[in-house]
Amino acid sequence: MLAKHLAVIGLGLIGGSVARALRAAGGVGSISGYDPDPQRREQAVTLGVIDHAGDSPAATVKNADLVIIAVPVLRTADALNAIRGAIAAGAVVTDVGSTKQSVAADVETVFGELPPWFVLGHPIAGTEKSGVANSLADLFRKHRVILTPHARQDEKALALVRALWEACGARVVEMTPSQHDAIFAATSHLPHVLAYSFVDVVGKLDDSRHIFPNAGGGFRDFTRIASSSPQMWHDIVRANAPAVSELLTRQIADLQALQGMITDGRWDEMKAAFERARAAREYYLTQIE
C-alpha cells in the first residue's frame, strides 16, 4: 500500500480521477478530500470517490501521509498556505499542475524553500469535461506523467509519487521544470489558445448561426478543446505566459506568411508548407508510445 491516508485538495476531474484510480488499484487506505464548493464535496462522497470530505483544507490533510494538490495553478499558493501548518511529519506532498515553474515558485514562497518532501508533477491526461462527476478510474492509463525533481528532492518521496502514478497505469518520465513548460506551451497551451480564438472568430461572424449547423467533422475535431474550462485555461496560460507568448508570436508570423502566399497566389509555397506540416505530424504519430 502506498499510503494509509490519502488527502486530495481539489475535487475536479484530475483530483477525482486520481482518487478513483488509486482506490481501484488498492494503493491507498482511506481517502479524504476538500473542495471549496460544498456541493462538489458532497458529490464526491456520494459517488464514492472519497470516504470523507473535510470542512477545510487543514482538516483534510491532518494525519494524511500522502497529499495531492489538484487545484488550478493560480490557486496553488492559496492551497499550500491553507495546509502549511497541518501537514503531518513525514508526509509527501505532490501536485498535478499544468505548469511547473510557477508551482515551484509558489512552493518556495509559501515554505521559504522547495522542501525535500514536495514532488512537482503533471499528468498528461484529461478531457474537455470537468468536475468530479466526470472523473474516471482509468483516465491516466497509458498516459504520461511528468515529474520535475528539484535540487533538494528526497529520493524516497520521488519514488513514492512515481509509484503512485504507475499504480494509476501511467508511464512516468522526468525533466526539468523549464523543459516541461516549454514543451507544453507548444503541445498544449498554444493549441488551446488557438482553438478558443478560432471559435471566437467564427462565432462573431454575421452568419455564424448558419455556419455552426453546417460544420463538419474537421471543425468538430479542431475545436473540441475549446469546450474545456475557460477558467482553467486562463490560469494555465497566465502561469506560463512568457513561453506561450513567444510561441504565439511565431504562430502569428507563420499565419501572416500563409496569408501572403494566398494573396500573391504563391500556391506552390503554400502546398510545400502544408506538406512540411503533414510530414511533421506523421513523424509525431510514430513517436507516440
Secondary structure, DSSP 8 states (H G I E B T S, - for coil): --EEEEEEE--SHHHHHHHHHHHHTT-EEEEEEE-S-HHHHHHHHHTTS-SEE-SSHHHHHTT-SEEEE-S-GGGHHHHHHHHTTT--TT-EEEE--S-SHHHHHHHHHHHSS--TTEE-EEE----S--SGGG--TTTTTT-EEEE---TT--HHHHHHHHHHHHHTT-EEEE--HHHHHHHHIIIIIHHHHHHHHHHHHHHTSTTHHHHGGG--HHHHHHHGGGGS-HHHHHHHHHHTHHHHHHHHHHHHHHHHHHHHHHHHT-HHHHHHHHHHHHHHHHHHHHH--
